[in-house]
Amino acid sequence: MRTMESCRVWAPATVANLNAGFDSLGCALAAPGEFMEFKRVAEPGIHLVNGPGTHLPLDVDANVAGKAAASLLRALGDPFGVEITVTKSILPGSGIGSSAASAVAAVVGVDALTEAGMRRDELLPFALDGEEVASGARHADNVAPALLGGMTLIDPSGKVCALPVPSSWHMVILHPQVVIKTAESRAVLPAQVPLSDAVHQAAWLGRLVHDLHAGNELEAMYALEDLLVGPHRAALMPHWAECQTAARAAGARAGGISGSGPSSFWVCRNAEEASDVAASLAHVMNAHALDHHLHLTQLSTQGAHVVS
Ligand code: HSE
């Protein structure tokens, strides 16, 4: 049997929290996504190379992909060396799971090259070793959907539940070109929340899961409520009240902060509505002369995978 000498992996951007499930809910997007290249080399260990337009630290322990890949390769007994070319398309600090995409692509690539044949849930802890480099924490709300695709829910014990994918949802992602550090975005959150808010939030998440399983994809949009986190982070988001008003007026059925920001996500019923929402958001950004990126996309049922 021929051994695999090289491979190319695609990994998706992801939206964490989705309003209803802080630190537990997330979904994979069909776009944007990014590619990572892997090559067998004689010298043992992980060797990092920056692809075009990418300027990441090449020290393995300081690099999300490097750390995740090294962690998995070590667990597999360091059978050979792997050169990884990292090309970032999902911009770091965007709030759409840039580090998770790197961590997940790294473990999927090493698994493929070593022909280890590991299950996705077995790869998760190694990807989290990489995610920890970026965020200082082992949050799986971006990593799990980047690895499994679709929408995932992580329970407090770390069990990952794959939820039915609302394939009719059209998503608009707005990425204003400002930096909000995750640590800063977490620092504004209260340590305690009122019991009534916690109860209502649990009910919204329960209803979301119910609607997804019942196939009520439109109803599920209306369960994307955020009582616990969004209100505290709103002040960090540029022109947030205007964005909310504009997106709702243009037809967005739900929306909120993507992960810890600065990106936001907006859920629409069809491509036409999404296009109107994107135009309205662009109008707000342009009125304030704020550089931004917009992505019109849907959920990806596939997580990171080998493309060649
Ligand atoms: N759930 C995390 C947060 C996502 O909102 O802070 C960012 O890692």
Residues whose N, C-alpha, C, O or C-beta is under 5 A from the ligand:
A	BS01	HSE	A16 F22 D23 H139 D141 G259 S260
